[in-house]
């Protein structure tokens, strides 16, 4: 398998980290600070919340057999928003000396110095603390599982230094709320729930590879690893294969949970989304790859709507 078309030799990450762009530190208005923290937590770009939320709701609706408790819906929706924001903060903290060398991320608040590392760590602690308060309103097994969620979320940003599979760790982080939804809703974790977990891990690796394809040239320069670099010219074929495996796992999960026609219709819509993404990225244009990444939001939403309607018509 070829690694990549680019012949540019990656520079050592350490040398680039010490050559970070000059940072801008100065007095700013309160409104500017609010904007900076919104950018740090990506509240101005909610796509990550959507991609984390839809699979969590898949699990919550199936665990509650179409009628999850209002309390758990509120807890998990707020928890998704808080933990996604916390994940963005710790990601930018880990990449603070590298983001300035990537065209898409060079204006981030930590990379430019508009937010200090101390402020970022405080923000991370506050967001995690608020998330933990929410989990306290569930049950003991869900509380214990939340520590796993925190560990994986904190580990992910550093994996791109050591492995070409950081997307797998991200997939685990984005999927951990699914078994937690089952334990919160039912007090137990059926084996079938892991089919949903595996499906989402695979799906995340696929769509985040599109995301990494948009940054591939910059990542090669700074020595950051990703599945986009590993897969090379086979990237789109492998993504399509991963998306196919995602649908297969969801088909198996649907059979085990006795889902009906509307659920499978949602999978058909998701398949259509995946086909569009494959066809639209034939030239591997970075912007088109980024749009393909964003497009996965619609696939996740379609599957959730299929689950909701399937239970409503029973």
C-alpha positions in Angstrom: 0.0 0.0 0.0 1.4 3.4 -0.9 1.8 5.8 1.9 1.1 9.1 0.1 1.8 11.0 -3.1 3.7 13.7 -1.3 7.5 13.4 -1.5 8.1 16.1 1.1 10.1 14.8 4.0 8.4 15.3 7.4 10.4 17.6 9.7 10.8 16.4 13.3 8.0 17.5 15.5 10.3 18.7 18.2 12.1 21.1 15.9 8.9 22.7 14.8 7.5 22.9 18.3 10.5 25.0 19.3 9.9 27.2 16.3 6.3 28.2 17.0 5.2 31.5 15.6 5.4 34.6 17.8 2.4 34.8 20.0 0.2 37.8 20.5 -0.5 38.7 24.1 -2.2 41.8 25.1 -5.2 43.5 26.7 -8.5 42.6 25.1 -12.1 43.6 25.6 -14.4 41.2 27.5 -16.4 40.5 24.3 -13.2 39.4 22.6 -12.3 37.1 25.5 -15.8 35.5 25.2 -15.2 35.0 21.5 -11.7 33.5 22.2 -13.1 30.9 24.6 -16.0 30.1 22.2 -13.3 29.3 19.6 -11.2 27.3 22.1 -14.2 25.2 23.0 -15.5 25.1 19.3 -18.9 26.3 20.4 -18.8 28.4 17.2 -18.4 25.1 15.2 -20.9 22.6 16.6 -20.2 19.9 14.1 -18.3 17.9 16.7 -21.3 18.1 19.1 -23.5 16.7 16.4 -21.2 13.8 15.5 -20.9 12.9 19.2 -24.6 13.5 20.0 -26.3 11.4 17.3 -24.7 8.0 18.3 -25.3 8.7 22.0 -28.9 9.3 21.2 -29.0 6.1 19.1 -28.0 4.2 22.2 -30.2 6.1 24.6 -33.3 5.6 22.5 -32.6 1.9 22.0 -31.8 1.4 25.6 -35.1 3.1 26.6 -37.0 1.2 23.9 -38.1 4.5 22.3 -39.0 6.2 25.6 -35.8 7.2 27.4 -36.2 9.2 30.6 -36.3 12.9 30.2 -33.7 13.2 32.9 -31.3 11.0 31.0 -31.9 12.9 27.7 -31.0 16.2 29.4 -28.0 14.7 31.2 -26.5 13.2 28.0 -27.3 16.1 25.7 -25.6 18.5 28.1 -22.8 16.0 28.8 -22.1 15.7 25.1 -21.7 19.4 24.7 -19.5 19.8 27.8 -17.2 16.9 27.1 -16.8 17.8 23.4 -15.8 21.3 24.5 -13.4 19.8 27.1 -11.9 17.6 24.4 -11.3 20.6 22.1 -9.6 22.4 24.9 -7.2 19.6 25.8 -6.6 19.0 22.1 -5.6 22.6 21.5 -3.4 22.4 24.7 -1.6 19.4 23.3 -1.2 21.0 19.9 -0.4 24.6 21.0 3.1 24.5 19.6 2.0 22.8 16.3 -1.3 24.6 15.3 0.6 27.7 14.3 2.2 25.7 11.4 -1.1 24.4 10.0 -3.0 26.8 7.8 -6.4 25.7 9.1 -5.5 26.1 12.8 -2.9 28.8 12.9 -5.4 31.4 14.2 -6.6 29.3 17.2 -6.5 31.2 20.5 -3.8 29.0 22.1 -1.6 29.1 19.0 -1.7 32.9 18.9 -1.5 33.4 22.7 -4.9 35.0 23.1 -5.5 32.4 25.7 -2.8 31.1 28.0 -2.1 27.5 28.8 -3.1 28.1 32.4 -6.5 29.5 31.3 -7.0 26.5 29.0 -6.3 24.0 31.7 -8.7 25.8 34.1 -11.3 25.8 31.4 -10.7 22.0 30.8 -11.1 21.4 34.6 -14.3 23.4 34.8 -15.9 21.6 31.8 -14.9 18.2 33.1 -16.2 19.1 36.6 -19.6 20.2 35.3 -19.8 17.0 33.2 -19.1 14.9 36.4 -21.8 16.7 38.3 -24.2 15.6 35.6 -23.1 12.0 35.8 -23.8 12.1 39.6 -27.5 12.2 38.8 -27.3 8.7 37.1 -26.2 5.6 38.9 -23.0 4.0 40.3 -22.0 1.9 37.2 -22.4 5.0 35.0 -20.4 7.1 37.4 -17.5 4.6 37.3 -17.7 4.4 33.5 -17.4 8.1 33.3 -13.7 7.9 34.4 -13.0 5.8 31.3 -14.6 8.5 29.2 -12.4 11.2 30.7 -9.2 9.1 30.4 -9.8 8.4 26.7 -10.7 12.0 25.9 -7.5 13.3 27.6 -5.4 10.6 25.9 -6.5 11.2 22.3 -4.7 14.5 21.5 -1.3 13.1 22.3 -1.7 9.9 20.3 -1.0 11.6 17.0 2.6 11.9 18.1 3.1 8.2 18.5 0.7 6.3 16.3 -0.8 6.5 12.8 -4.1 5.4 14.4 -5.2 8.4 16.6 -8.6 8.2 14.9 -9.2 4.9 16.6 -8.7 6.5 20.0 -11.0 9.4 18.9 -13.5 6.8 17.9 -13.4 5.2 21.4 -13.8 8.7 23.0 -16.8 9.5 20.7 -18.4 6.1 21.4 -18.0 5.8 25.2 -21.2 7.6 25.9 -23.1 4.8 24.2 -22.5 2.1 26.8 -23.0 4.8 29.4 -26.4 5.5 27.9 -27.4 1.9 28.4 -26.2 1.7 32.0 -27.9 5.0 32.9 -31.2 4.0 31.3 -31.3 0.3 32.3 -28.7 -0.2 35.0 -27.0 -2.9 32.9 -25.0 -3.3 29.7 -26.3 -6.0 27.3 -23.7 -7.5 24.9 -25.6 -6.2 21.9 -24.8 -2.6 23.0 -21.2 -3.3 22.0 -22.2 -3.7 18.4 -23.4 -0.1 18.5 -20.1 0.9 20.1 -18.0 -0.9 17.5 -20.1 0.6 14.7 -19.5 4.1 15.9 -15.7 3.6 16.4 -15.4 2.4 12.8 -17.6 5.2 11.5 -15.5 7.8 13.4 -12.2 6.4 12.0 -13.8 6.8 8.5 -15.0 10.4 8.8 -12.1 11.6 10.8 -9.8 10.3 8.0 -11.6 12.7 5.7 -10.8 15.4 8.2 -7.2 14.4 8.3 -7.0 14.3 4.5 -7.7 18.1 4.6 -4.6 18.6 6.8 -2.4 15.9 5.3 0.3 18.1 3.7 0.7 20.2 6.8 0.8 17.1 9.0 3.5 15.6 6.9 5.6 18.8 7.4 5.3 18.9 11.2 5.6 15.1 11.8 2.0 14.5 13.0 0.6 11.1 12.3 -2.9 10.1 11.1 -4.8 7.4 9.2 -4.9 9.8 6.2 -1.1 9.5 6.0 -1.0 5.8 6.7 -3.7 4.9 4.1 -2.1 7.1 1.4 -3.6 6.6 -2.1 -6.0 3.9 -0.7 -7.6 6.4 1.7 -11.0 6.8 0.0 -11.3 3.0 -0.6 -10.5 2.3 3.0 -13.0 4.9 4.2 -15.7 3.4 2.0 -14.9 0.0 3.5 -15.0 1.3 7.0 -18.4 2.9 6.3 -19.6 -0.3 4.9 -18.5 -2.2 8.0 -20.3 0.5 10.1 -23.6 -0.2 8.3 -23.0 -4.0 8.7 -22.5 -3.6 12.5 -25.7 -1.5 12.7 -27.6 -4.1 10.7 -26.5 -6.8 13.2 -27.4 -4.5 16.1 -30.8 -3.8 14.5 -31.5 -7.5 14.3 -30.5 -8.1 17.9 -32.6 -5.2 19.1 -35.6 -6.2 16.9 -35.6 -2.9 15.0 -38.1 -2.4 12.2 -38.3 -0.9 8.7 -37.8 2.7 9.6 -34.5 1.9 11.3 -33.3 0.2 8.1 -34.5 3.1 6.0 -32.3 5.4 8.1 -29.4 3.1 7.2 -30.2 3.5 3.5 -30.1 7.3 3.8 -26.8 7.0 5.6 -25.5 4.8 2.8 -26.5 7.5 0.3 -24.5 10.1 2.4 -21.5 7.8 2.2 -21.8 7.4 -1.5 -22.0 11.1 -2.0 -18.8 11.6 0.1 -16.9 9.0 -1.9 -17.8 10.5 -5.2 -17.3 14.1 -4.1 -13.7 13.5 -3.0 -12.3 11.9 -6.1 -9.7 14.6 -6.6 -8.9 14.7 -2.9 -9.2 18.5 -2.7 -8.7 19.5 0.9 -11.9 21.6 1.1 -14.0 18.8 -0.5 -12.5 16.3 2.0 -13.4 18.7 4.8 -17.0 19.0 3.5 -17.2 15.2 3.3 -16.2 15.1 7.0 -19.0 17.6 7.8 -21.5 15.7 5.7 -21.4 12.7 8.1 -23.6 14.7 10.5 -26.5 14.0 8.2 -25.8 10.3 8.2 -25.8 10.2 12.0 -29.0 12.3 12.1 -30.8 10.0 9.6 -30.0 6.9 11.6 -31.3 8.6 14.8 -34.5 9.7 13.1 -35.0 6.2 11.8 -34.7 4.8 15.3 -37.1 7.4 16.8 -39.8 6.9 14.1 -39.4 3.1 14.3 -40.3 3.1 18.0 -43.1 5.7 17.4 -45.0 3.6 14.8 -44.9 0.4 16.9 
